[in-house]
Amino acid sequence: MFDYLLTPSSKKIRDEAIELVKWVPRQMILDMDADKIKFPKEFLQEAGRRNLLGCRYPEKWGGRGMDWVTASTVMEEIGTLGYIFACTFGVGAELVCDAIILHGTDAQKEKYVKPLLKGEIFAAECLTEPRGGSDFFGTTTTAEDKGDHFLVNGQKRFIVGAEGADYFLVYAKTDPEAKPHKALSCLIVDRGPGVETKYLYGLMGCRGGGAGRLVFKDVKVPKENVVGTVNGAYPVFQTMMIPERLGTAAMTIGSARPALDVATEYTTKRKAFGTTINNFQGVSFQIAEAAMLLDACRSIIYTTSCAVDNNAEPKRIRRMVSESKKFVTEACQKVAHNAMQVMGGIGYTNVYPIERIVRDLRLATIWTGSNEVMSLIIANEWYQQHGKNKQTISLRDYEADALEASAPDEKIFE
């Protein structure tokens, strides 16, 4: 994030995140990518010891009382280690804890948030199912009311932390007869009898995060583990889309940044035709484009973070978060592409980390809601806002500012 926009306290925690990044052993990164490490507990434990997990939350529950601008700054720095480090860093501390902090009870915060932010336990979010992910209300996992507890049955897949997490935030259908928005509940499900990690995926990138399929078979979940209200998962889901998508965007910047750094350094050393290749516009212009895109990404993340921090109108936040996720993830994939392109064949090997970064970043436009879903949200909110502006704000009639604006029989709409 831009230094001149950060407060002294934000810079301090940013620098702490940089120190954590420097602490991570090179071998840990290599072992994660090779799937020798199935879930980075040691990394999360260290992040917890340094009090870097969930910095947005109140100090009472183990956070640092910071804002979204600061959290985005931290997520960018963590992302420089590799996309999966930021994924595992954020899923528990930024997603699961967010739901419990905003909608849970004090008892839930004491039991599940405080130890997680200390790095003592780990959590995963369970939303996607084998039949689909974007169709949230199509959830087929069920939680049957048994009086003092629910009995959960179903499957979730592509769960980061399926291997490694101690508890899961699970969306399940609790009222099959109700309308979709009032049919689901959000539950905290402890790993225990009936909870099985059935399958670990062989991923193209972002390895080492314990991504797998979870199977719930007659799992007893006490009523006190409902987050929010029974049949009230929708409000939880709505608020979680902010950290899920804004956090994803922020960490994507960090994950693309090393590609630009490596490529910049390479192009100032590699010679061809008697000079370093950064002297050729075909090379330097691609580096320039990548630098420009990263700065544009930081700009939209900062602006959106400020909107959330200042409690802007919810629909505007929804649009801005979706714009941020779509723009940043696509721009950062372009950054990694440019980095590999200017390095040529050597960039396609594992002599440099560019190939891993390219593989990892491919996930960015898919998870936490595909970018096609982001476009759908952006279009919907934009058209609604446009119509609202016409009714409530007196603006100039821009359409009339054309020479032939009143030409007869030219403006035909049917």
C-alpha positions as a Markdown table, in Angstrom:
| # | Residue | x | y | z |
|---|---|---|---|---|
| 1 | Met | 0.0 | 0.0 | 0.0 |
| 2 | Phe | 1.1 | 3.6 | -0.5 |
| 3 | Asp | 3.2 | 4.8 | 2.4 |
| 4 | Tyr | 1.9 | 8.3 | 2.3 |
| 5 | Leu | -1.7 | 7.1 | 2.9 |
| 6 | Leu | -0.9 | 5.1 | 6.0 |
| 7 | Thr | -1.1 | 6.2 | 9.6 |
| 8 | Pro | 2.0 | 5.6 | 11.8 |
| 9 | Ser | 0.2 | 2.6 | 13.5 |
| 10 | Ser | -0.6 | 1.1 | 10.1 |
| 11 | Lys | 3.0 | 1.5 | 9.0 |
| 12 | Lys | 4.1 | -0.2 | 12.2 |
| 13 | Ile | 2.0 | -3.3 | 11.7 |
| 14 | Arg | 2.9 | -3.3 | 8.0 |
| 15 | Asp | 6.5 | -3.5 | 9.1 |
| 16 | Glu | 5.7 | -6.3 | 11.5 |
| 17 | Ala | 4.1 | -8.2 | 8.6 |
| 18 | Ile | 7.3 | -7.7 | 6.6 |
| 19 | Glu | 9.3 | -9.2 | 9.4 |
| 20 | Leu | 7.0 | -12.2 | 9.5 |
| 21 | Val | 7.6 | -12.6 | 5.8 |
| 22 | Lys | 11.3 | -12.5 | 6.3 |
| 23 | Trp | 11.0 | -15.1 | 9.1 |
| 24 | Val | 9.5 | -17.8 | 6.8 |
| 25 | Pro | 12.1 | -20.4 | 5.8 |
| 26 | Arg | 12.7 | -20.8 | 2.1 |
| 27 | Gln | 12.2 | -24.6 | 2.6 |
| 28 | Met | 8.7 | -24.0 | 3.9 |
| 29 | Ile | 7.7 | -22.3 | 0.6 |
| 30 | Leu | 9.2 | -25.1 | -1.4 |
| 31 | Asp | 7.6 | -27.8 | 0.7 |
| 32 | Met | 4.2 | -26.2 | 0.5 |
| 33 | Asp | 4.4 | -26.1 | -3.3 |
| 34 | Ala | 5.5 | -29.7 | -3.3 |
| 35 | Asp | 2.6 | -30.7 | -1.0 |
| 36 | Lys | 5.1 | -32.0 | 1.6 |
| 37 | Ile | 3.4 | -29.6 | 4.0 |
| 38 | Lys | -0.3 | -30.3 | 4.0 |
| 39 | Phe | -1.3 | -27.3 | 6.1 |
| 40 | Pro | 1.0 | -24.5 | 7.3 |
| 41 | Lys | 0.4 | -24.7 | 11.1 |
| 42 | Glu | 3.9 | -23.5 | 12.0 |
| 43 | Phe | 3.4 | -20.4 | 9.9 |
| 44 | Leu | 0.0 | -19.6 | 11.4 |
| 45 | Gln | 1.3 | -20.2 | 14.9 |
| 46 | Glu | 4.1 | -17.7 | 14.4 |
| 47 | Ala | 1.6 | -15.2 | 12.9 |
| 48 | Gly | -0.5 | -15.7 | 16.0 |
| 49 | Arg | 2.5 | -15.2 | 18.4 |
| 50 | Arg | 3.2 | -11.9 | 16.6 |
| 51 | Asn | -0.4 | -10.8 | 17.0 |
| 52 | Leu | -0.8 | -10.3 | 13.2 |
| 53 | Leu | -3.9 | -12.5 | 12.7 |
| 54 | Gly | -7.2 | -10.6 | 12.6 |
| 55 | Cys | -5.8 | -7.2 | 13.3 |
| 56 | Arg | -9.2 | -5.5 | 12.5 |
| 57 | Tyr | -10.9 | -7.1 | 15.5 |
| 58 | Pro | -11.2 | -5.6 | 19.0 |
| 59 | Glu | -8.3 | -6.1 | 21.4 |
| 60 | Lys | -10.8 | -7.8 | 23.8 |
| 61 | Trp | -10.9 | -10.8 | 21.4 |
| 62 | Gly | -7.2 | -10.8 | 20.5 |
| 63 | Gly | -7.1 | -8.3 | 17.6 |
| 64 | Arg | -5.4 | -5.0 | 17.4 |
| 65 | Gly | -8.4 | -2.7 | 16.8 |
| 66 | Met | -7.2 | -1.6 | 13.3 |
| 67 | Asp | -9.2 | -0.7 | 10.2 |
| 68 | Trp | -9.7 | -2.2 | 6.8 |
| 69 | Val | -6.9 | -0.1 | 5.2 |
| 70 | Thr | -4.4 | -1.6 | 7.7 |
| 71 | Ala | -5.7 | -5.1 | 7.2 |
| 72 | Ser | -5.4 | -4.8 | 3.4 |
| 73 | Thr | -1.8 | -3.6 | 3.9 |
| 74 | Val | -1.0 | -6.6 | 6.0 |
| 75 | Met | -2.7 | -9.0 | 3.5 |
| 76 | Glu | -0.6 | -7.5 | 0.7 |
| 77 | Glu | 2.6 | -8.2 | 2.6 |
| 78 | Ile | 1.6 | -11.8 | 3.5 |
| 79 | Gly | 0.7 | -12.4 | -0.1 |
| 80 | Thr | 4.3 | -11.9 | -1.2 |
| 81 | Leu | 5.2 | -15.2 | 0.4 |
| 82 | Gly | 2.8 | -16.9 | -2.1 |
| 83 | Tyr | -0.9 | -16.9 | -2.6 |
| 84 | Ile | -1.5 | -20.0 | -0.4 |
| 85 | Phe | 0.1 | -18.3 | 2.6 |
| 86 | Ala | -2.3 | -15.5 | 2.3 |
| 87 | Cys | -5.2 | -17.9 | 1.7 |
| 88 | Thr | -4.6 | -19.8 | 4.9 |
| 89 | Phe | -3.8 | -16.6 | 6.8 |
| 90 | Gly | -7.1 | -15.0 | 5.8 |
| 91 | Val | -9.5 | -17.9 | 5.7 |
| 92 | Gly | -9.5 | -18.4 | 9.5 |
| 93 | Ala | -8.6 | -15.0 | 10.8 |
| 94 | Glu | -10.4 | -12.8 | 8.3 |
| 95 | Leu | -13.4 | -14.9 | 7.2 |
| 96 | Val | -14.4 | -17.3 | 9.9 |
| 97 | Cys | -13.5 | -15.0 | 12.7 |
| 98 | Asp | -15.3 | -12.1 | 11.0 |
| 99 | Ala | -18.6 | -14.0 | 11.0 |
| 100 | Ile | -18.3 | -14.8 | 14.7 |
| 101 | Ile | -17.2 | -11.3 | 15.7 |
| 102 | Leu | -20.1 | -9.7 | 13.8 |
| 103 | His | -22.8 | -12.2 | 14.4 |
| 104 | Gly | -21.7 | -14.6 | 17.2 |
| 105 | Thr | -22.0 | -14.6 | 21.0 |
| 106 | Asp | -19.4 | -13.7 | 23.5 |
| 107 | Ala | -19.1 | -17.3 | 24.4 |
| 108 | Gln | -18.3 | -18.2 | 20.8 |
| 109 | Lys | -15.7 | -15.4 | 20.6 |
| 110 | Glu | -14.1 | -16.6 | 23.7 |
| 111 | Lys | -14.0 | -20.2 | 22.6 |
| 112 | Tyr | -13.2 | -19.9 | 18.9 |
| 113 | Val | -11.9 | -16.4 | 18.1 |
| 114 | Lys | -9.3 | -15.7 | 20.8 |
| 115 | Pro | -7.4 | -19.0 | 20.5 |
| 116 | Leu | -7.4 | -18.8 | 16.7 |
| 117 | Leu | -6.0 | -15.3 | 16.7 |
| 118 | Lys | -3.3 | -16.6 | 19.1 |
| 119 | Gly | -2.4 | -19.3 | 16.5 |
| 120 | Glu | -3.5 | -22.1 | 18.9 |
| 121 | Ile | -6.3 | -23.5 | 16.8 |
| 122 | Phe | -7.3 | -23.2 | 13.1 |
| 123 | Ala | -10.5 | -22.8 | 11.2 |
| 124 | Ala | -12.0 | -23.2 | 7.7 |
| 125 | Glu | -15.0 | -21.9 | 5.9 |
| 126 | Cys | -17.3 | -24.5 | 4.3 |
| 127 | Leu | -19.5 | -23.0 | 1.6 |
| 128 | Thr | -18.9 | -24.8 | -1.8 |
| 129 | Glu | -20.5 | -28.2 | -2.4 |
| 130 | Pro | -19.8 | -30.9 | -5.0 |
| 131 | Arg | -22.8 | -29.7 | -7.0 |
| 132 | Gly | -21.6 | -26.1 | -7.2 |
| 133 | Gly | -20.2 | -23.0 | -5.4 |
| 134 | Ser | -21.8 | -19.8 | -6.8 |
| 135 | Asp | -25.3 | -21.1 | -6.1 |
| 136 | Phe | -25.2 | -20.4 | -2.3 |
| 137 | Phe | -28.9 | -21.0 | -1.8 |
| 138 | Gly | -28.7 | -24.3 | -3.5 |
| 139 | Thr | -26.9 | -25.8 | -0.5 |
| 140 | Thr | -27.8 | -29.4 | 0.0 |
| 141 | Thr | -26.0 | -30.0 | 3.3 |
| 142 | Thr | -28.7 | -30.3 | 6.0 |
| 143 | Ala | -28.9 | -29.7 | 9.8 |
| 144 | Glu | -31.8 | -31.4 | 11.3 |
| 145 | Asp | -33.2 | -30.0 | 14.6 |
| 146 | Lys | -33.0 | -32.6 | 17.3 |
| 147 | Gly | -34.0 | -30.5 | 20.3 |
| 148 | Asp | -30.8 | -29.5 | 22.0 |
| 149 | His | -28.6 | -30.0 | 18.9 |
| 150 | Phe | -28.6 | -30.2 | 15.1 |
| 151 | Leu | -27.6 | -33.3 | 13.2 |
| 152 | Val | -25.5 | -32.3 | 10.2 |
| 153 | Asn | -25.2 | -34.4 | 7.0 |
| 154 | Gly | -23.7 | -33.4 | 3.7 |
| 155 | Gln | -20.5 | -32.6 | 1.8 |
| 156 | Lys | -18.4 | -29.5 | 1.2 |
| 157 | Arg | -15.5 | -29.3 | -1.3 |
| 158 | Phe | -12.5 | -27.1 | -2.3 |
| 159 | Ile | -12.2 | -26.3 | 1.4 |
| 160 | Val | -8.9 | -24.6 | 2.3 |
| 161 | Gly | -8.1 | -26.2 | 5.6 |
| 162 | Ala | -10.1 | -29.3 | 5.2 |
| 163 | Glu | -6.8 | -30.9 | 6.3 |
| 164 | Gly | -5.6 | -29.0 | 9.3 |
| 165 | Ala | -8.5 | -27.0 | 10.6 |
| 166 | Asp | -9.9 | -27.7 | 14.1 |
| 167 | Tyr | -13.3 | -26.3 | 13.4 |
| 168 | Phe | -15.4 | -25.3 | 10.4 |
| 169 | Leu | -18.0 | -22.6 | 9.6 |
| 170 | Val | -20.7 | -24.5 | 7.8 |
| 171 | Tyr | -23.7 | -23.3 | 5.9 |
| 172 | Ala | -26.5 | -25.9 | 6.1 |
| 173 | Lys | -30.2 | -26.1 | 5.3 |
| 174 | Thr | -32.3 | -26.0 | 8.5 |
| 175 | Asp | -35.7 | -25.3 | 7.0 |
| 176 | Pro | -36.3 | -27.2 | 3.7 |
| 177 | Glu | -39.8 | -25.7 | 3.4 |
| 178 | Ala | -38.7 | -22.0 | 3.7 |
| 179 | Lys | -37.8 | -19.6 | 1.0 |
| 180 | Pro | -34.1 | -19.8 | 0.1 |
| 181 | His | -33.1 | -16.6 | 2.0 |
| 182 | Lys | -34.6 | -18.0 | 5.2 |
| 183 | Ala | -33.7 | -21.7 | 4.8 |
| 184 | Leu | -30.1 | -21.8 | 5.9 |
| 185 | Ser | -28.2 | -21.5 | 9.2 |
| 186 | Cys | -24.5 | -20.9 | 9.8 |
| 187 | Leu | -23.0 | -23.4 | 12.3 |
| 188 | Ile | -19.7 | -23.8 | 14.0 |
| 189 | Val | -18.8 | -27.5 | 13.6 |
| 190 | Asp | -15.9 | -28.9 | 15.6 |
| 191 | Arg | -13.7 | -31.5 | 14.0 |
| 192 | Gly | -14.7 | -34.8 | 15.7 |
| 193 | Pro | -16.9 | -37.8 | 15.2 |
| 194 | Gly | -18.7 | -37.8 | 11.8 |
| 195 | Val | -16.4 | -35.1 | 10.3 |
| 196 | Glu | -14.1 | -36.7 | 7.7 |
| 197 | Thr | -11.6 | -35.2 | 5.3 |
| 198 | Lys | -12.5 | -37.5 | 2.4 |
| 199 | Tyr | -10.2 | -36.2 | -0.4 |
| 200 | Leu | -7.3 | -33.8 | -0.8 |
| 201 | Tyr | -7.1 | -32.2 | -4.2 |
| 202 | Gly | -4.1 | -32.2 | -6.5 |
| 203 | Leu | -4.0 | -28.5 | -7.4 |
| 204 | Met | -2.3 | -26.7 | -10.2 |
| 205 | Gly | -1.1 | -24.1 | -7.7 |
| 206 | Cys | -1.8 | -22.8 | -4.2 |
| 207 | Arg | -0.6 | -26.1 | -2.8 |
| 208 | Gly | -0.1 | -26.9 | 0.9 |
| 209 | Gly | -3.3 | -25.3 | 2.2 |
| 210 | Gly | -5.0 | -28.6 | 2.9 |
| 211 | Ala | -7.7 | -28.1 | 0.2 |
| 212 | Gly | -10.1 | -31.0 | 0.2 |
| 213 | Arg | -13.5 | -32.4 | 0.4 |
| 214 | Leu | -15.3 | -32.7 | 3.8 |
| 215 | Val | -18.0 | -35.2 | 4.6 |
| 216 | Phe | -20.4 | -34.7 | 7.5 |
| 217 | Lys | -22.2 | -37.7 | 8.6 |
| 218 | Asp | -24.6 | -37.5 | 11.6 |
| 219 | Val | -22.5 | -34.8 | 13.2 |
| 220 | Lys | -23.9 | -33.5 | 16.4 |
| 221 | Val | -23.7 | -29.7 | 16.7 |
| 222 | Pro | -25.0 | -28.0 | 19.9 |
| 223 | Lys | -27.5 | -25.2 | 19.5 |
| 224 | Glu | -25.1 | -22.7 | 21.0 |
| 225 | Asn | -22.9 | -23.2 | 17.9 |
| 226 | Val | -25.4 | -21.3 | 15.7 |
| 227 | Val | -23.8 | -18.1 | 14.4 |
| 228 | Gly | -26.5 | -15.4 | 14.3 |
| 229 | Thr | -29.9 | -17.0 | 14.3 |
| 230 | Val | -31.4 | -20.2 | 13.2 |
| 231 | Asn | -32.4 | -19.9 | 9.5 |
| 232 | Gly | -30.5 | -16.6 | 9.5 |
| 233 | Ala | -27.4 | -17.5 | 7.5 |
| 234 | Tyr | -28.0 | -14.9 | 4.8 |
| 235 | Pro | -27.0 | -11.9 | 6.8 |
| 236 | Val | -23.8 | -13.7 | 7.9 |
| 237 | Phe | -23.1 | -14.6 | 4.3 |
| 238 | Gln | -23.6 | -11.0 | 3.1 |
| 239 | Thr | -21.2 | -9.5 | 5.6 |
| 240 | Met | -18.6 | -12.2 | 5.0 |
| 241 | Met | -18.5 | -11.3 | 1.3 |
| 242 | Ile | -16.6 | -8.2 | 2.3 |
| 243 | Pro | -13.5 | -9.9 | 3.8 |
| 244 | Glu | -13.8 | -12.8 | 1.4 |
| 245 | Arg | -13.5 | -10.7 | -1.7 |
| 246 | Leu | -11.8 | -7.5 | -0.5 |
| 247 | Gly | -9.2 | -9.6 | 1.4 |
| 248 | Thr | -8.7 | -11.8 | -1.7 |
| 249 | Ala | -8.0 | -8.7 | -3.8 |
| 250 | Ala | -5.6 | -7.2 | -1.3 |
| 251 | Met | -3.5 | -10.4 | -1.0 |
| 252 | Thr | -3.4 | -10.9 | -4.8 |
| 253 | Ile | -1.4 | -7.6 | -5.1 |
| 254 | Gly | 1.2 | -9.1 | -2.8 |
| 255 | Ser | 1.3 | -12.4 | -4.6 |
| 256 | Ala | 1.9 | -10.6 | -8.0 |
| 257 | Arg | 4.5 | -8.2 | -6.6 |
| 258 | Pro | 7.5 | -10.6 | -6.5 |
| 259 | Ala | 7.0 | -11.4 | -10.1 |
| 260 | Leu | 7.5 | -7.8 | -11.0 |
| 261 | Asp | 10.4 | -7.5 | -8.7 |
| 262 | Val | 12.2 | -10.6 | -10.1 |
| 263 | Ala | 11.5 | -9.6 | -13.7 |
| 264 | Thr | 12.7 | -6.0 | -13.1 |
| 265 | Glu | 16.0 | -7.3 | -11.6 |
| 266 | Tyr | 16.4 | -9.8 | -14.4 |
| 267 | Thr | 15.9 | -7.3 | -17.2 |
| 268 | Thr | 18.6 | -5.0 | -15.8 |
| 269 | Lys | 21.1 | -7.8 | -15.9 |
| 270 | Arg | 20.3 | -9.9 | -18.9 |
| 271 | Lys | 22.0 | -8.7 | -22.1 |
| 272 | Ala | 21.2 | -9.0 | -25.7 |
| 273 | Phe | 22.5 | -7.2 | -28.8 |
| 274 | Gly | 25.1 | -5.6 | -26.6 |
| 275 | Thr | 22.9 | -4.0 | -24.0 |
| 276 | Thr | 20.7 | -5.0 | -21.0 |
| 277 | Ile | 17.2 | -5.8 | -22.3 |
| 278 | Asn | 15.5 | -3.2 | -20.2 |
| 279 | Asn | 16.8 | -0.7 | -22.8 |
| 280 | Phe | 14.4 | -2.3 | -25.3 |
| 281 | Gln | 10.9 | -0.8 | -25.3 |
| 282 | Gly | 9.4 | -4.2 | -26.0 |
| 283 | Val | 10.7 | -5.2 | -22.5 |
| 284 | Ser | 10.6 | -2.0 | -20.5 |
| 285 | Phe | 7.0 | -1.1 | -21.6 |
| 286 | Gln | 5.8 | -4.5 | -20.3 |
| 287 | Ile | 7.5 | -3.8 | -17.0 |
| 288 | Ala | 6.0 | -0.3 | -17.0 |
| 289 | Glu | 2.5 | -1.7 | -17.6 |
| 290 | Ala | 2.9 | -4.2 | -14.7 |
| 291 | Ala | 4.0 | -1.4 | -12.3 |
| 292 | Met | 1.1 | 0.8 | -13.4 |
| 293 | Leu | -1.4 | -2.1 | -12.9 |
| 294 | Leu | -0.1 | -2.8 | -9.4 |
| 295 | Asp | -0.5 | 0.9 | -8.5 |
| 296 | Ala | -4.0 | 1.0 | -9.9 |
| 297 | Cys | -4.8 | -2.1 | -7.8 |
| 298 | Arg | -3.6 | -0.5 | -4.7 |
| 299 | Ser | -5.7 | 2.6 | -5.5 |
| 300 | Ile | -8.9 | 0.7 | -5.8 |
| 301 | Ile | -8.1 | -1.4 | -2.7 |
| 302 | Tyr | -7.4 | 1.7 | -0.7 |
| 303 | Thr | -10.6 | 3.4 | -1.8 |
| 304 | Thr | -12.8 | 0.4 | -1.2 |
| 305 | Ser | -11.2 | -0.2 | 2.2 |
| 306 | Cys | -12.0 | 3.5 | 3.1 |
| 307 | Ala | -15.6 | 3.0 | 2.0 |
| 308 | Val | -16.0 | 0.0 | 4.3 |
| 309 | Asp | -14.2 | 1.7 | 7.2 |
| 310 | Asn | -16.6 | 4.7 | 6.8 |
| 311 | Asn | -19.7 | 2.6 | 6.5 |
| 312 | Ala | -20.7 | 3.7 | 3.0 |
| 313 | Glu | -24.1 | 2.7 | 1.7 |
| 314 | Pro | -24.2 | -1.2 | 1.6 |
| 315 | Lys | -25.0 | -1.5 | -2.1 |
| 316 | Arg | -22.2 | 0.8 | -3.0 |
| 317 | Ile | -19.8 | -1.2 | -0.9 |
| 318 | Arg | -21.1 | -4.4 | -2.5 |
| 319 | Arg | -20.3 | -3.0 | -6.0 |
| 320 | Met | -16.9 | -1.6 | -5.0 |
| 321 | Val | -15.9 | -4.8 | -3.4 |
| 322 | Ser | -16.9 | -6.7 | -6.5 |
| 323 | Glu | -15.1 | -4.3 | -8.7 |
| 324 | Ser | -12.0 | -4.6 | -6.5 |
| 325 | Lys | -12.0 | -8.4 | -6.7 |
| 326 | Lys | -12.5 | -8.5 | -10.4 |
| 327 | Phe | -10.1 | -5.7 | -11.4 |
| 328 | Val | -7.2 | -6.6 | -9.1 |
| 329 | Thr | -7.2 | -10.4 | -9.8 |
| 330 | Glu | -7.3 | -9.9 | -13.5 |
| 331 | Ala | -4.7 | -7.1 | -13.4 |
| 332 | Cys | -2.4 | -9.2 | -11.2 |
| 333 | Gln | -2.6 | -12.1 | -13.6 |
| 334 | Lys | -1.5 | -9.7 | -16.3 |
| 335 | Val | 1.4 | -8.6 | -14.1 |
| 336 | Ala | 2.6 | -12.2 | -13.7 |
| 337 | His | 2.1 | -12.8 | -17.5 |
| 338 | Asn | 4.3 | -9.7 | -18.4 |
| 339 | Ala | 7.0 | -10.8 | -15.9 |
| 340 | Met | 7.2 | -14.3 | -17.5 |
| 341 | Gln | 7.1 | -12.8 | -21.0 |
| 342 | Val | 10.0 | -10.5 | -20.6 |
| 343 | Met | 12.1 | -13.2 | -19.0 |
| 344 | Gly | 11.5 | -15.6 | -21.9 |
| 345 | Gly | 12.2 | -19.3 | -21.6 |
| 346 | Ile | 14.0 | -19.1 | -18.2 |
| 347 | Gly | 10.8 | -17.6 | -16.7 |
| 348 | Tyr | 9.0 | -20.8 | -17.7 |
| 349 | Thr | 11.3 | -22.9 | -15.5 |
| 350 | Asn | 11.6 | -23.4 | -11.8 |
| 351 | Val | 15.0 | -21.6 | -11.8 |
| 352 | Tyr | 12.9 | -18.5 | -10.9 |
| 353 | Pro | 9.6 | -18.4 | -8.9 |
| 354 | Ile | 7.6 | -16.8 | -11.8 |
| 355 | Glu | 6.1 | -20.1 | -12.9 |
| 356 | Arg | 4.8 | -20.8 | -9.4 |
| 357 | Ile | 3.4 | -17.3 | -9.1 |
| 358 | Val | 1.6 | -17.8 | -12.5 |
| 359 | Arg | 0.1 | -21.1 | -11.3 |
| 360 | Asp | -0.9 | -19.7 | -8.0 |
| 361 | Leu | -2.6 | -16.6 | -9.3 |
| 362 | Arg | -4.8 | -18.6 | -11.7 |
| 363 | Leu | -7.0 | -19.3 | -8.7 |
| 364 | Ala | -7.6 | -15.6 | -8.0 |
| 365 | Thr | -10.3 | -15.1 | -10.6 |
| 366 | Ile | -12.1 | -18.3 | -9.7 |
| 367 | Trp | -12.4 | -18.6 | -5.9 |
| 368 | Thr | -14.5 | -16.4 | -3.5 |
| 369 | Gly | -17.0 | -15.9 | -6.3 |
| 370 | Ser | -15.9 | -16.1 | -9.9 |
| 371 | Asn | -15.2 | -12.9 | -11.8 |
| 372 | Glu | -18.2 | -13.5 | -13.9 |
| 373 | Val | -20.3 | -13.4 | -10.7 |
| 374 | Met | -18.5 | -10.1 | -9.8 |
| 375 | Ser | -19.6 | -8.7 | -13.2 |
| 376 | Leu | -23.1 | -9.7 | -12.5 |
| 377 | Ile | -23.1 | -7.9 | -9.2 |
| 378 | Ile | -21.4 | -4.8 | -10.6 |
| 379 | Ala | -23.9 | -4.5 | -13.4 |
| 380 | Asn | -26.9 | -5.1 | -11.1 |
| 381 | Glu | -25.8 | -2.5 | -8.5 |
| 382 | Trp | -24.7 | 0.0 | -11.2 |
| 383 | Tyr | -28.0 | 0.0 | -13.0 |
| 384 | Gln | -29.9 | 0.3 | -9.7 |
| 385 | Gln | -27.7 | 3.2 | -8.7 |
| 386 | His | -28.1 | 4.9 | -12.1 |
| 387 | Gly | -31.9 | 4.7 | -11.8 |
| 388 | Lys | -31.8 | 6.0 | -8.2 |
| 389 | Asn | -29.5 | 8.9 | -9.2 |
| 390 | Lys | -32.0 | 10.0 | -11.9 |
| 391 | Gln | -34.8 | 10.1 | -9.3 |
| 392 | Thr | -32.9 | 11.7 | -6.4 |
| 393 | Ile | -30.1 | 13.9 | -7.9 |
| 394 | Ser | -30.6 | 16.8 | -10.2 |
| 395 | Leu | -27.9 | 16.3 | -12.8 |
| 396 | Arg | -27.3 | 18.0 | -16.1 |
| 397 | Asp | -29.0 | 16.4 | -19.1 |
| 398 | Tyr | -25.8 | 15.1 | -20.8 |
| 399 | Glu | -27.8 | 13.5 | -23.6 |
| 400 | Ala | -28.9 | 16.9 | -24.8 |
| 401 | Asp | -25.3 | 18.1 | -25.3 |
| 402 | Ala | -25.1 | 16.8 | -28.9 |
| 403 | Leu | -25.7 | 18.9 | -32.1 |
| 404 | Glu | -28.5 | 16.7 | -33.3 |
| 405 | Ala | -29.9 | 15.7 | -29.9 |
| 406 | Ser | -33.4 | 16.6 | -31.0 |
| 407 | Ala | -33.2 | 15.1 | -34.5 |
| 408 | Pro | -36.7 | 13.7 | -35.3 |
| 409 | Asp | -37.2 | 10.0 | -35.9 |
| 410 | Glu | -33.5 | 9.1 | -34.9 |
| 411 | Lys | -33.9 | 8.0 | -31.3 |
| 412 | Ile | -35.7 | 4.7 | -31.9 |
| 413 | Phe | -35.8 | 2.2 | -29.0 |
| 414 | Glu | -38.3 | -0.4 | -30.2 |
